[in-house]
C-alpha cells in the first residue's frame, strides 16, 4: 500500500524523519519496500495568478501572459493550452532551478521577452504526464513557495503487508500502529453523521446472508458530478497511486484509503429496485467497469437489481450502473462481505482490485455506517446534493465476533525469555484497541473486531513483543542441564536400521508424502485414497498409503538414465483411512533391481531375486519368519508376509509384472515394507559362555513335497532335538534324477555342542533318530539314499 507521509502525520505525528518512521513500521511487521520524494528537487518556484493573456503576434501556439507574482508583475511567454486569465499557476522566476538542474533565465521567444516560466506537473517532477500548465485552487495565496503550498517536501511510503494484516490497509490502521509504538494519541479527522434531508431510500433484499451479513445503502440526489475534485483530494489519491476519475469515485477511493472500507456507487437511474444480494447463477454474465465480460460460477456473490447484475460483490462494479459525469442521483453502497466468499474470486476471473484486496483479508464489519457517513459528508461538500437515510440490512448471527483470549504474564516470560512489566503489557494492548480484564498476572483480553489474526495466546504475546521492539529483546544464553538420554537395549533405533541398510549397499531417498492416484491404484487398487484439496501438481493428488509407489518411480527414472542397478530405501509416514480417523504409521521400505553385484571382472552378472532381498530383511530382523501370502502389488508366486513371532510386521516380494509393464520397468524388481512401530522391540542379548569342546555335525538329506518349506522343517527339528543342538542350516536343495516330480530334496546340516564336556556319538545318535521320526510323521519326509 502506498501513502503520503504528510497524510499519515495528520493522524499521528511522532516528530521523526521518514527514515525513522519507515524503520518503526518495518519493526512493527509492516515492511517498507521503499520510500521516495513526492516531487523532484527544484527551487525558486512560487504561486502566481495570470492577470491577462494575448496571442503572440508571431506564433500561433504561444501566448503572452501578464502574471502577478505577489511582489511584482511579470511578462511570461507560455505555450500551455489552458493558460488563461484568472487562474492560479506555478511560476518559475528568473533564477529558479527546475528538476535536472535546469536554470530559468530571461529569454526572448519569437522576439517577445519572457521573464520566467509557467510550469506543468511534469516539469515540476510530480507527474509523468500533463495536458498543460498546473492549475492551482482559486483560493491559493499568491507569492508563496510552491513546495510549501503543495506540501511537496513529502515522501511516498510503500509498505508490503502480510495477508493477515488487512487492518493496516488504511491510513487509520497505519496511524494506529505508529501511535502505539510512539505512545502517542491518534487524532482522526472529524467524522460527522450527516442527517437525511430527503426520505427516499432503496429497498434491500439479502438472499446470501452468510456471505453478506451487513449491507448498507444511501441515496444521494441532485449531485453535480461535473465539478472538479479538490486539489487536496486528488493529490492524496495521486500520492497513493490512484488516479482521479470524477469527484464521486474519488471520494469513494479516498474513504477506502482513509478508513479501510471499500465502497461503491451506483447510478440510481440505472438501478431497478430492489437491490438484491445473492449468489450468481452458473454461467451468468456481467460486463464490468473495465469493459471485460465475465462468465460467473455459482459460488460468486453478486449485487443485482430486479433485472440486471450490478456488481461482483467486493470486487468490481458493472459497466451499466457505473457513475458518470452526467450522473445526478447515486446510491452509495457499504457492506461487509465474508472473506471466505471473496477469497480467490478476483484471481479466478483475472482481475485484481483494491477492493478485493481488502475484502478477502477482512474489513471491520461494524465500520460500514461510519464509512457511508464519511463519504456522504465529502460528496455533499464537493458535489452538493440531498442525502436520504442510511438503509441497513443486518444478520447478526452471521457477523464476526470478537475473540476473548486468556493471557498469562508467566507465558509472556516463558515464550519471550524475559519479563515485560505488566503495566507496559496493558498499555500496549489497550493502545491496540483491545479490552483487558483481570489481575494477578492473568488477563482476559477481548480482541478488536478488525483483527482477524488474533485467536490464541501466542498471538497476543507476539503483539506485545513487536510493539515492545524485537530489537530490545535481550540476548540471553540459554542455560540447561545436560542429561544423558535413555538408550534401551530392547529398542532398535532408526539410526541402526539406516546403518544396516547402508552397509548392505542401499541408498536412502526422501520423496513426497503424496503421489499420482493412477500409480497408487496400480499398487493398492482396493484401498480408499485420501485426496488433496489443493495439490501442488495434478500428478501428486493423493496421500501415499505405502512407500512403494515413489520407490518404483525412482527405479523407472534410474533405468531411463541408464542406471540399471538400484538399491534404495525410505523411512516415512503413510496415510490410511480407518473409520473416522487417518492412521499414519511409520514405515521403512526398500527396493532392489538390476544385477546382484556391482559390475566387476570376477563377479557374476546374475539379476537380483527374492532371496537377495530376503537376506537384507533378515539382516534387519534376524528373528523374522516368512509366510507365503498374496499382495496386490507383488508377484503371486514370489511374495511373503513378514512375521515376528505371531505378529505380522510387513511384506516382501517381487513387483507384479503387470505393474512393471505399466511403468516400463525392465528386469526383476524386489520390494519390502516393514512397520517400524512393530519391529523396534528386539530381544535383549543374553551372555553365553564360549564352548571349549569340539562340536559334532550330522547331515540329513530329506525328500519332501514341493510345498514343504525350510521353516517347517526347521521348527520340527528344533522342537524334536535336545538342548545341545546349536545350529540348523540348509546347504542344498535338489530336484531332478532320483527325485520324483512334485518332490524335492533338502539337505540340512545339524550342529551339536556341549559347553561342559566332549560329546560322544551315542548322545547325538538318539537325538537324530527322534528328529527323523518327527520329520517322517509331520511332513511325510523320507531319507534320501
N, C-alpha and C positions, 0 to 999 in steps of 0.2 A: 504494500500500500504506500502510495506517495502522499505527502502532505507538506504544507508550508510550516517552517519553524515559527514564523510570526503568528500564524493561526493557532498553533499549539500554545504559544505564550499568552494568548488572550485568555486561556483557561487556567494555566498554571505557569508561573514564571520563577524558575529556580535561580535566575541570575547566573547562568552558566553559558559557556561558549557552545557552539554547535558540536564541536568535537567531544566535549564533556557530556552533553545531552545524548549524543549517539552512543557513547561508551556506557552510560547508565542504562539506556534502552536495551542494548545488547546484553548487558549483565542481567537484566530482568527477564531475558529469554526472548525479547523482541529484536531479533538480529537485524542490524542495519546493514543493508547491502552497500549503499553508498549515499553520499550527500554532495550536492553541487550548488553553486550560486544560482539565484533566480535569474539574474541578468549578468551580461558580460561586464568587464571593467571599463568604465568611462567616467568622464568628469566634465564640469562646466556646462551642463545642460539644465535648463530651467523651464518652469511652466510659463506659458505666454498666451496671448489672445490675438487672433487675426482681426484687425480693425476693418480693413478693406482689401479688395483684390481687383486687379485689372489684367487684361490679356497682354502678354508680352508682344510687342509690335513685330518681332522677327521670328517668333517660334510659336507654333500652334499648341504645343503641349506644355508650355511654360506659363506661369502666372507671376505677376509682380504683387507681392503681399506686403501690406503695412502691418507690422506686428508690434504689439505692446508687450515689452519685456519687463514691465514693472518700474524700472528706474530709467528706461529710455524707450524710444520708439525707433524701430529698425526697418529697413527695406530688405526684404528677402525674396529672391527669385526661387520659385518652387515648381516642381513638376507633379506634385500629388494631385490626383483626380478629385479628391474630396476637399481640397483646400478652398475655403470659403469664409466669408466674413462672419464673425460671431462665435466661432468655435474656439475652444481652448486646445492648445497644442504643446508639444515639447520642442523647445528651441535650443539649438547648439550655437552659442555665440562664438564670435571670433576668439580663438584661443582654446576652445573646448577640444577635448580629445575623445574620439569615438572608439569603440572596440577595434582591436587590431592596430592601435596606436596611430589612428588616422586623425590628424590635426586640422581643425577648421580655420581657414584663413579668409581674408577679404578676397572676393573674386568678382570677375565680370563674366556674365553669361549672355552671349549674343549682344554685347555692348551695354548691358544693364548691370550696374553694380549690385552685389549681394553681400550683406553683412552678417552672414550666418547661414544656418541650415535648419529647416523643419524636418524632424526625424520620424521615421516609421518604427514599428516594433522590431523588424528585422535589423534595422540599422542600430538599434539600441541593444540588440542581442537578447531580447526577451521573447522572441517567437521565431519560428522557422520560416513563416510566410506572412505576408501582409498585402493588403489591397490599396494602401495609401498611407498618408501620414497618420500618426497616432492621435486619436481624438480623446481628449480628457473630459471628465464630467463638467457640466455647465457651472457647477459651484466651486470648481477648482480655483484656489487662490493664484494670483499672478506673481511671478518673480521668485519663486522658491525652487530649491534644488529638486529636480525630478526624482532623484533617488530617495529623498526624504518623503516626498508626496506619495509616491507609489510603493514605498517601503521595499525598495529594491535591494537594500542591504539585508537580504533574507536568503535562506538556504532551503532547497528542496531535499527532504529526507525520504529515503525509500527503505522500508522495512520488509523483511521476509518472515511471515508468521507461520508457525507450525499449525496444522489443521485443527488442533484442539483450542486455539486461542482466537476464535471468531469474535470474542468480545472486544478485541483490540482493533477491529476493522473500522474504527471511527476515531475522530478527534477526542470525543468524550472518553473512550476506552483508554487511549494512549495517555491522555492527561491524567486519568485516574492512576495509572501505573507510575507516571513521573511524580505525581503528587505524593504517593505513598513512599517512594524511595527517598524523596527530599523532605518528607514530613511537612508538606505544605497543603493548605486547603485548596481544593479545586473550585474555581469560580466559573460556573456556566452562565451563558447569556440568559437574559430574562425570557422565559418561555410563558407566553400568555395564552390562556384559554379564550378563544375567540367566540363570543356568543353568536347564536344564529340570528340573522336578520330577515330570513325568509323561512317558511315552514317546509319547503319542498325537500323530499328525500327519496331515495330509490329503494325498492324492496330487495331483500337479500334472501336467497334460498341456498342452504349448505347441505348438499347430499353426502359429502365425504367429510364428516365431522372429525374423524380420527386424523385425517391428513391436514385438515384446516380447522382447528378448534376455535380460532378467533378471526373474524373478518369484519373490517370497518370500511364504511364509505362516507363521503360527504359531498354534497352538491354545492358547487360554486357557480353562480350565474353572472353574466354580463362582464366577463373578464376581457381585457384588451391584450391579446397575445402579440400584437404588433409592437408593443413597447419594448425598448431595449433593456436587457438585464443590466443592473447597476454594475459599475466597473469593479467594485469590491467583490461582487459575487462571481463575475467571470474570471477575475484574477485568482481567486481562491480555487475555483474549478481548474483553471489552467495549470496552476502550480501543483494540482493533484493529478494531472494527466488526463483531465476530462474537458472536451471542447464544449463551448457554448452552442446551444441549439435554438432555444426560444425561452422566454422567461419562466414558463411553467415547468418545462423539462429541467431547466437549470435549477429551479428551486427544489425539485424532487431529488436531483443529484446532490445538491448541497445538503439537504437534510440527511440523506444516506451517509455522506461523509462525516457530517457533524455528529449525528446521534447513532449511526449504525443501523438504521431502519430503512431497508429498501421500500420504495413506494412506486405507485404507477398512477397515471391519469388517463382517463378515457374521454373522448369527445362525446358529450352527452347526446348530441344529435344523432350519433351512430349506434346508440345503445337502445335496445328494445327490452324494457323492463319485463321481468325481474332479472337481476344479476344472479347467476346460478354457479355455485362452486361444486364441480363434480369430476369424476374420473372420465377420461376420454374413452370413446368407443374405438374398438380395433379398426385401424386404417382410416380414422378420421383425419382430415387435413386442416391446416391453418396456414395462412400467409402472414409471416412475421414482419416486424418493422424494417428488417434489413432486406425485404423482398424475397426471402427464401420461403419455399413451400415445404412444409414438414408433414410427413405422414406419421401419425402418432400410434403408440401402443396403448393398450388398455390400462396400464399402470401409471399413466401420466396424468397429473392433476391439471384440470382446465378451469379457466374462468370464462363463462359463456353468458349470453343473454337468452331470450326465448327463441332466437333464430340462429345466431352465429356464435362461433368461438371467438372470444375477445383476447385471450392471452394464455400462454403456457404459464401456469401459476409459479411465481417466484423466479422465472427465467427471462421471458421476453414477451412484450405485448404484441398484439396483432396489428397488421397494417391498416385495416379498415377503420379501426376505432382509435387510432393514434391522434394526438393533439397536433394541430397545425396552427399557423399564424392567423388563419381565418376562424379558428375555434372561438366561440363566445361563452359556451357553457361546458363545464367539465365535471367529471366525477372523480374525486380522489379516492384511491384505494390504499389501505394499510392493513396488513394481515400478519398472522403467524402461521407459517407452514411447517409441518413436521419435517425435520432434517432428513429423516429416512425416506420420505416421499420425494424430496427434491434431489437427493444424492444420486449422482451419476447420470441424471436425465439430460443435463446440458451437453455432457460429453457424448452421450448416445446420439444426439441429433446434430453434433458437430458445431455447437455454439457454446460460448463461454461468456457470461456477463458478470458485471459487478454484483448484480442482484443475486444470481445463482451462487456466486462465490460466498456470499454471506448466509443465505438461507440454508445451504447444505451444511454449514458449520453450526448453525443455530443462532437465532437472534432472541432478544428479550421478548417473551410472549406478552408481557404486561406493559410494553412500551408503545403499542400501536396508536393509542389515542394521543399520547404526547407528541408523536411524530406527525400525526394528521393535524393537530392544532398548530404545531410549529410551521408546517407547510402552508396552512391556511393563512397564518399571520403574515408570512413573507409574500404570498401571492396577492393578498389584498393590498399590501403596501406598494407592490410594484405594478400590478395589473389592474387594481381596483376590483369591483365586483361585490356580490352579495352571497354570503355563506348560509347554507342550511344547517340543520342539526346533524351531529355525528350519529350515524346509524350503525349499530354494532350487533353482530351475531356471535354468541359465545357458547361453547360446550365445555363447561367447567371440568367435567370428568376426564377430558382428553388433553387438558392443558398440562404442561410440565410443572412439576412441583420442586420446591427447594429440598435439598438433602440435609438431614441432621446427622452430624458425624461426631463421634466421641474422640477428643484429642487429649492425650496424656502427656504431661510435661516430661515424664520419665522416658516416653518413647522418642520425644524430640532429642533428648540427650543420647539415647541409645543409637538412633539412626544417624545423627549428625556427628556424634563423637565429642560434643562439648555442650555446655549449658548456655542457654539464652534466657535472660531474665523474663519472668512471667509477664511483667508489665510491658516489656517490649513485644512479646508474642501477641498480647492482647491489642496493642496499638497497631501492629502490622495488619492483623486480621480485620480489625474494625475499619481501618482505612481502605481495606479491600472490599468494603460493603458487606462484611459478614457480621452475624449477630452471635454473641457469646453469652453463655450462662454457665456458672459452675464455680467451684472453689477447690482449694487444696490440690492444685495442680491438675485438675481434670475439668475440661470444658465440654459442653455440648454446643457445637458450632453449627449454625444454620447458614448454608451457603447462599450466595445471591443467585437470583433466577437466571442471570445472564451467563453464569459459569457452569457450562455443561460438563466440564472436565473434572470437577471436584466430586468424588464419590466415596473415597476411602481415606483413612487417617494419614497414610503416607503422602497423599495429595496435599493435605494441609501442611504437613511438615516441609514439603518441597516449597510451598508458597512462602513459609516463614524463612527458609534458607535463601531463596532467591532474592527476597526483598532485603533481608539482613545483609546479603552480599556473599556470594561464594568465595570471593577473593579475601574475605575477612575470616573465613573458617581456618582456625589454626592447624598447622601441620603437627600432628601428634603421632609419634611412632607407636604402633600397637604393641601391647605387652600381653603375653600369654605364656602359659606353661607348656613345655613340650612333653607330651605324654606318649609313651610307647603304645602303638596301636596293637590290638589283639590280632594274632595270626593263628587261626585254629588249624590244627593238623587234619581235622575232619573235613575241611573245605578246600576245594581246588579252585584257585583264583583264575580270573580271566587271563592274567599275565602268563600263568603257567600253560594254559591251553594255547594261547598265541605262540608261546615259545616252542612248544612241542610241534605245532604245525609248521612253523618257520624252519625248524631243524629238519623237517621231512620235505623241504623244498617248496612249501606253499608261500604265496604272497598274499598279504591282507589287502582287501579292497573295501571301499566305502561307497555305497550307492544311495540313490534317493529312496525315501520311505514310500514312494508311490511309483506306479508302473502302468504300462499300457494295458487297458482292460482286455484287449484281444489276446495278449501273451499270457496274462494271468488265467484267462478262461481255458487256454490250452493245457495249463498245468493242473488247475483245480476247477473243473467245469461245474461241479456241484456245490461249490461254496459261494455264499452271497457276498458280492463285492460291496465295499464301503466307498461311495463316490465322493469326490471333492466338489464343493460348490464353485470354487474358483481356481481350477488347475493352472499351473504355470505354463503348461503346453497341452495340446489336445491329445498327445500320446502318453501323458502322465496323469491320467484322470481318476485312478482308483488307488486306495491304500493297499500296500502289499500284504497278502496273507501268508506268504512264505518268502524265503530269501533266494529260492532257486531261479525265479524269473530274471532278476538282474544278473545273476551269475551266468546263466546260459546266454544271455545277450552279450555279456563280456566275452564268452568263448567265441560266439559268432563274429564279434568285432575283431578279435585277435586273429581268427582264421582269415578274415578279409585282408588283414595286414601281414599275412604270411607268417604268423606266429602259431605254429601247429601245436606245440607242447605248452599246455596251460595248467597251472596248479594254483587255484585261488580259494580264499576263504573269506567270510564276512561274519561279523558279530553285530546283531542289531535286533530291534523290535519288529514284530509282525502284528497285524491288526485283524481281529476276527470278531464278528458279531456273535454275541451269546445272550440271548433273551433281550433285555433292555440295556445291556452294557456292552462295551467293546473290550475284549480280552486282548492284552498286549504282552505276550510272553517274550522273553529274551531268548534268542536263537543263535546258535553257531552252526553255520552251514559251509560246505565246501564243494568244489568241483575239480575234476581232473580230466584231461583229454590229451590225445597225442601219444607220443612214444613213452615207454616205461622209464627210460633213462635219457639224459641229455645225450646228444649225438657225440659219439667218440669211437675210436677205432676198435676197441676191444669189448664193446657192449652191444647187446642185441638191439634190433630195431623194432621189437615187438610193441604192439599197442597196449595201453593200459586195459585192465579188465576189472571185473567185480572184486576179485581178491586183492588187487592192489589197494583199492580204496578201503576194503575191509581191514587190511593191515593198518592203514592210517587211523581208522576209527578205534581199533584195538589198542593202538599206541596211546590214544586219549583215554580209553576206558578198558583197562585190562580185564575187568570183571564182566564185560558185556557179553551177552548171548544174542544170537541172531535167529529169527524165526521167519521162514518164507511167508510173504504176505504181498498183497497187490495194492498198488497206489496208482492213481490216475496219471501221474507224471512219469512213472517208471515202467521199464520193460517187464511184462508179466512173468517171464521166466528168470529175471535177474533182479529181483527186489526182495528186501527183507526188512522186517521191523526190528529195531534195536531194543533190547531189554536189559535192565539192571535188576536182577532177581525177578520178581513178578511185575515190576513196573516198566511200562513202555516209555521209552525216552526219546525215540526218534526213528528215522528211516535211512535206508541205504539202498542204492541200486543204480542201474543203467538208465539213462534218459530214454524215454519211449521213442522208438523210431519215427512214429508219426510226428512228434514234436520236432525232432531233428530235421526231418524233411521240410516242415513248415518254415523253420528258421534257417534253412540251408546250411546246416552244420554237418560236416563230414567226419567220419570215424566215430568210435565209441566215446560217449561222454558219461562219466560216473559222478553221482551226486550223493551227499549225505547231509542230514539235518538233525540236530540234537537240541532238545530243550535244556537250556543252561540251568534253570532252577532245579531240574530233576537229576542233574549229573554232578553238581558241585559237591555233594556229600560223598566222601570217599572213606573206605575203611582205614583205620589207623594202622600203620606198620607195626608188626609185633616182632620182637627180637627172638631169634632162634640161634642156638649155638651151632657153629660150623662143625659139621661131622668130620671126624678124622679117619673114619673107617671106609674101606672101599665099598662101592655100590655094585649091585647086580642088575644086569639088563636082560630082559626077556622080550622077544618079538612075537607078535601074533599076526597071522595073515588070515583075515576073515572074509568069507564070501557072504554078502548080504544083498538084499533087494536095493534097487536104484534109489528108492525113496528114503532109505535109511541115511541119516546124517551123522557126521562125526560127533556132533554134540550129544546125540542119543547114545552112541557107543561110549563116549567119554563119561557120561553120567552113570551108566551101568557099571563100567569098570571102577570108577571112583567109589561107588556105593558097595561094591562087592569085595574090594580089596581090603587088606588090613591097613593099620596106620603107618606102615613102613613104606608104602608106595608114595614116591615123591614127584613123579613126573609121568605124564601120559602124552604121547605125541604121535601124530600120523605122519609117516615118512613115504608112503607110496599109495597110489590109487591106480588100479589096473582094470581094464576092460579089454576083452579080446579072446584069443585062443585059450581054451581051458576054462573059460567063464561063460556060462550060458547067457543068452540075451535077457535083458531085464535085471541083470545082477552085476555086481562089481566086487572087486577085491580091495579091501582096505588093510593096509599094513600098519600096525601100531607098535611103538616101542614103549616098554614099561620099565621104569627105573625104581629099584628098591634100595633103601639105605637105612641102617640103624645107627643112631648117633652114639649108642653106648657100647656096641660090640660089632664084631665082624659077622655078617650074615652067612648062613650055610644054605645049600641048595634046597634042603628039605623044608626050610621055613618059607621059601618062595614057591616051592612046588605046590604046596597046599593052597596057597592064595591063588595061583594060576588056575588050578582046577576049579576053584569056586567061581573065578571070573568067567572061564569058558562056559561053565554050566549056566551062569546067569545070562550070558550073551545068547546062548542057544535058546533058552526059554523065552527071553524078552523079544529078541529080534529075529529068531529063526536062523541065527548065524551058523555057518559051518566053517571048520578049519580048512584052509586051502592046503592041499598036498603038494 
